[in-house]
Amino acid sequence: MFLTARLFGIFTYVFLLFGTCLSLKYTNNSKKIKIILFFYLCTLVLMAFMFVPYISADLYRLAYISEKYALMPFDTILQELLNSRTPGSVFYFYLVGKLNNYHFLPAIAVLIDFSFLFSILNYEIKFNYIKGSWIATSLFLLMSSSIFMSSISGIRNVFAYCIIIWCVYREFILKKSFLMHLPLYLIAASFHTMGQVMLMYRIVFFLFEKNNFFINRIFKILLSAFLVIVVIKYGQYFINGILEKASNYNESFQAGTEYFYVWGAISVCIQSLAIIYEISLFYKYKKYFKQKLQFLQLNNIIYFSLPLLLISFSSLFFSYVAFGRIQMFLFLFLLPITLILLKSVPEYKQKRIQKKLFFISFVLLLISCTRGDLCSLKFWVSI
């Protein structure tokens, strides 16, 4: 069904991805790299705007919800916001619905999501010497997954993930304050249940982080007391929502009715292997880190990721969907991890790592284009 439209969509996506990565590979000029990334972002937004969902796609349902919200009086929307466990998504659908064109739903989502992700690349370019080929390797790995289609179809969970990844990167790599990013964490949590789960995980991780500064220890104690009060008074509703979602996942899993697609599962497993591979590279080559700062930066991200990796594999006993969602979140961390690894190891080892990552990326892209989410990328509906 829609064979010509699908082939054209896939060809366009792959052509732009290869063209962008090849352009990045052959330049080390930071300004040119930023320009290439900007134009690639523009093409992603344009593809998202032109995307036509099939009737069974999530975006088709979300477009209907957005249209319904846009027709509601503001006092009704205010009541919806107060009653919703994800008020951020309600407000987003309401505002974008006012534009009276559902194509803005995925386009704006992609603009926001990939602006956060690409800003991580721009930070690395700004503060470190980064080769274009390293950016190309990291970008190719990211875009070979289903992240683009998840961003334009699911919208809410990827929106939450990208905000949290950006915040964690700035805190661990750029040494920015967790408190500074707390409003952004709350926005991310307001969009999806998984955003709430990741916010809770980040807070727990923050409370157990080692810190030698007395003022930070005092702040952690005060924050802990504040969170206990907030959770007791206001948080039960959201915690119940998380537990209810987990219970629904488990019930579907036990009943054998949970969504499961073989090729999607294979793709997620390959992403898991990529995550494990890069973490193992860190421990294998940490002796080559010439700068202690780079080692500590990457070490912080790895320590943050490892418990989540264990949680994701543990979740396989009660829900495949939960496993897939956590793996998607972890996979986004490979964007900065890949860059820090490549700039830290000797050049002859860089080439070897890049070849292996290219192979993993190519296999992921092949599955995505032939049996995965990218198969549904089309810009018209006629056969």
QUIRA-V744679 format. One record per pair of residues at least 24 apart in sequence whose ideal C-beta (glycine too) atoms are under 10 Angstrom apart, sorted by the first residue. I is the first residue (numbers start at 1). J is the second residue. Records with the same first field share a line. If there is no record, write none. Layout:
I=J, J
This chain:
1=54, 378, 381, 383
2=52, 54, 375, 376, 378, 380, 381, 382, 383
3=378, 383
4=378, 380, 382, 383
5=52, 377, 378, 379, 380, 381, 382, 383
6=369, 374, 375, 376, 377, 378, 379
7=369, 375, 378
8=377, 378, 379, 380
9=47, 50, 51, 52, 369, 374, 375, 376, 377, 378, 379, 380
10=365, 368, 369, 370, 374, 375, 376, 377, 378
11=369, 377
12=43, 46, 47, 50, 377, 378, 379
13=43, 44, 47, 143, 148, 149, 365, 368, 369, 374, 377
14=143, 144, 365, 366, 368, 369, 374
15=43
16=40, 43, 44, 46, 47, 143
17=43, 44, 139, 140, 142, 143, 144, 148, 361, 365
18=136, 140, 365
19=43
20=44, 135, 136, 139, 140, 143
21=132, 133, 135, 136, 137, 138, 139, 140, 143, 358, 361
22=132, 136, 140
23=132, 136
24=121, 131, 132, 133, 134, 135, 136, 137, 138, 139, 140
25=131, 132, 133, 134, 135, 136, 137, 140, 354
26=132, 133, 136
27=131, 132, 133, 135, 136
28=129, 130, 131, 132, 133, 134, 135
29=125, 132
30=122, 124, 125, 126, 129, 130, 132
31=125
32=132
33=121, 122, 124, 125, 130, 131, 132, 135, 136
34=118, 121, 122, 125, 126
36=132, 135, 136, 139
37=114, 117, 118, 119, 121, 122, 125, 135, 139
38=115, 118, 122
40=114, 118, 139, 143
41=110, 111, 114, 115, 117, 118
42=111
44=107, 110, 111, 113, 114, 118, 143, 148, 151, 152
45=106, 107, 108, 109, 110, 111, 112, 114, 115, 152
46=107, 110, 379
47=106, 107, 110, 148, 152, 377, 379
48=103, 104, 105, 106, 107, 108, 109, 110, 111, 113, 114, 148, 149, 151, 152, 153, 377
49=101, 103, 104, 105, 106, 107, 108, 110, 111, 152, 379
50=103, 106, 107, 377, 378, 379, 380
51=103, 105, 106, 107, 110, 148, 149, 152, 153, 376, 377, 378, 379
52=102, 103, 376, 377, 378, 379, 380, 381, 382
53=102, 105, 106, 152, 153, 376, 377, 378, 381
54=153, 376, 378, 381
55=381
56=376
57=149, 152, 153, 154, 373, 376
58=149, 150, 152, 153, 154, 155, 156
59=102, 103, 105, 106, 109, 149, 152, 153, 154, 155, 376
60=102, 153
61=153
62=89, 92, 93, 96, 102, 105, 106, 109, 153, 154, 155, 156
63=93, 96, 97, 101, 102, 103, 104, 105, 106
64=93, 97, 102
65=89, 90, 93, 94, 97, 105
66=90, 92, 93, 94, 95, 96, 97, 98, 99, 102, 104, 105, 155
67=93, 96, 97, 100, 102, 105
68=93, 94, 97
69=93, 94, 95, 96, 97, 98
70=94, 95, 96, 97, 98, 99, 100
71=97, 98
72=97
81=190
83=237
84=190, 241
85=189, 190, 192, 193, 196, 237, 238, 240, 241, 242, 244, 245
86=156, 160, 189, 190, 191, 192, 193, 195, 196, 238, 241
87=189, 190, 191
88=156, 159, 160, 186, 187, 188, 189, 190, 191, 192, 195
89=155, 156, 157, 159, 160, 190, 191, 192, 195
90=190, 191
91=187, 190, 191
92=155, 156, 159, 190, 191
93=155, 156
96=155
105=152, 153, 155
106=148, 149, 151, 152, 153, 154, 155
107=152
108=155, 159
109=150, 151, 152, 153, 154, 155, 156, 158, 159, 162
110=148, 151, 152, 155, 158, 159
111=151
112=151, 155, 158, 159, 162, 163
113=147, 148, 150, 151, 152, 155, 158, 159, 160, 161, 162, 163, 165, 166, 332
114=142, 143, 147, 148, 151, 158, 162
115=162, 166
116=159, 161, 162, 163, 164, 165, 166, 167, 169, 184, 332
117=142, 143, 147, 151, 158, 161, 162, 165, 166, 169, 332, 335, 336
118=142, 335
119=162, 166, 169, 170
120=162, 165, 166, 169, 170, 173, 332, 333, 335, 336, 339
121=335, 336, 339
123=166, 169, 170, 173, 174, 336, 339
124=169, 173, 335, 336, 339, 340, 343
125=339
127=173, 174
128=173, 291, 294, 339, 340, 343
129=343
130=339, 340, 342, 343
131=339, 342, 343, 347, 350
133=342, 350, 351, 354
134=338, 339, 340, 341, 342, 343, 350, 354
135=335, 338, 339, 342
136=354, 358
137=338, 339, 341, 342, 350, 353, 354, 355, 357, 358, 361
138=334, 335, 336, 337, 338, 339, 340, 341, 342, 354, 357, 361
139=335, 338, 339, 361
140=338, 354, 357, 358, 360, 361, 362, 364, 365
141=271, 274, 278, 331, 334, 335, 338, 357, 358, 360, 361, 362, 364, 365
142=331, 332, 334, 335, 338, 361, 364
143=361, 364, 365, 368, 374
144=267, 270, 271, 274, 357, 358, 360, 361, 362, 363, 364, 365, 366, 367, 368, 369, 372, 374
145=267, 268, 270, 271, 274, 327, 328, 331, 332, 334, 361, 364, 365, 367, 368, 372, 373, 374
146=264, 267, 268, 271, 324, 328, 331, 364, 367, 368, 372, 373, 374
147=271, 328, 331, 332, 335, 368, 373
148=368, 373, 374, 377
149=368, 372, 373, 374, 375, 376, 377
150=325, 328, 373
152=373, 376, 377
153=373, 376, 377
154=192, 325, 328, 373
155=191, 192
156=188, 190, 191, 192, 193, 194, 195
157=188, 191, 192, 193, 194, 195, 198, 325, 328, 329
158=191, 192, 194, 328, 329, 332
159=187, 188, 190, 191, 192, 195
160=185, 187, 188, 189, 190, 191, 192, 193, 194, 195, 196, 197, 198, 199, 329
161=188, 191, 192, 194, 195, 198, 325, 328, 329, 330, 331, 332, 333
162=188, 329, 332
163=187, 188, 189, 191, 195, 198
164=188, 189, 194, 195, 198, 199, 201, 202, 329, 332
165=198, 329, 330, 332, 333, 335, 336
166=332
167=199, 202
168=198, 202, 205, 300, 301, 304, 305, 332, 333, 336
169=297, 301, 332, 333, 335, 336
171=202, 206, 209, 300, 301, 304
172=209, 296, 297, 298, 299, 300, 301, 302, 303, 304, 336
173=293, 294, 296, 297, 298, 300, 301, 336, 340
174=297
175=293, 297, 300
177=216, 219
178=202, 203, 205, 206, 209, 216, 219, 220, 223
179=206, 216, 219, 223
182=223
189=238
190=238
192=245, 325
193=238, 241, 242, 244, 245, 246, 325
194=242, 245, 322, 325, 326, 328, 329
195=329
196=235, 238, 239, 241, 242, 245
197=242, 245, 246, 308, 311, 322, 325, 326, 329
198=308, 325, 326, 329
199=238
200=227, 231, 235, 238, 239, 242
201=304, 307, 308, 311, 326, 329
202=304
203=227
204=307
205=303, 304, 307, 308
209=300, 303, 304
210=303
245=319, 321, 322
246=315, 318, 319, 322
247=318, 319
248=319, 321
249=315, 318, 319, 320, 321, 322, 323, 325
250=315, 317, 318, 319, 322
251=318, 319
252=318, 319, 320, 321
253=315, 316, 317, 318, 319, 320, 321, 322
254=318, 319
258=318, 319, 320, 321, 322
259=320, 321, 324
260=320, 321, 324
261=320, 324, 371, 372, 373
262=371
263=367, 368, 370, 371, 372, 373, 375
264=320, 324, 367, 368, 371, 372, 373
265=320, 323, 324
266=363, 364, 367, 371, 372
267=324, 327, 363, 364, 365, 366, 367, 368, 371, 372, 373
268=312, 320, 323, 324, 325, 326, 327, 328, 331
269=323, 324, 327
270=331, 360, 361, 363, 364, 367
271=324, 327, 328, 330, 331, 334, 360, 364
272=309, 312, 313, 323, 324, 326, 327, 330, 331
273=360, 363
274=327, 330, 331, 334, 338, 356, 357, 360, 361, 363, 364
275=305, 308, 309, 312, 327, 330, 331, 333, 334, 337
276=309, 330
277=334, 353, 356, 357, 360
278=302, 305, 333, 334, 337, 338, 340, 341, 353, 356, 357, 360
279=305, 306, 309, 330, 333, 334, 337, 341
281=337, 338, 341, 342, 344, 345, 349, 353, 356, 357
282=337, 340, 341, 344, 345
284=345, 349
285=341, 344, 345, 346, 349, 353
286=344, 345
287=345
288=341, 344, 345, 346, 349
289=340, 341, 343, 344, 345
290=343, 344, 345, 346
291=343, 344
294=340, 341, 343, 344
295=340, 344
297=336, 340, 344
298=336, 337, 339, 340, 341, 344
301=333, 336, 337, 340
302=333, 337
304=330, 333
305=329, 330, 333, 334, 337
306=330
308=333
331=364
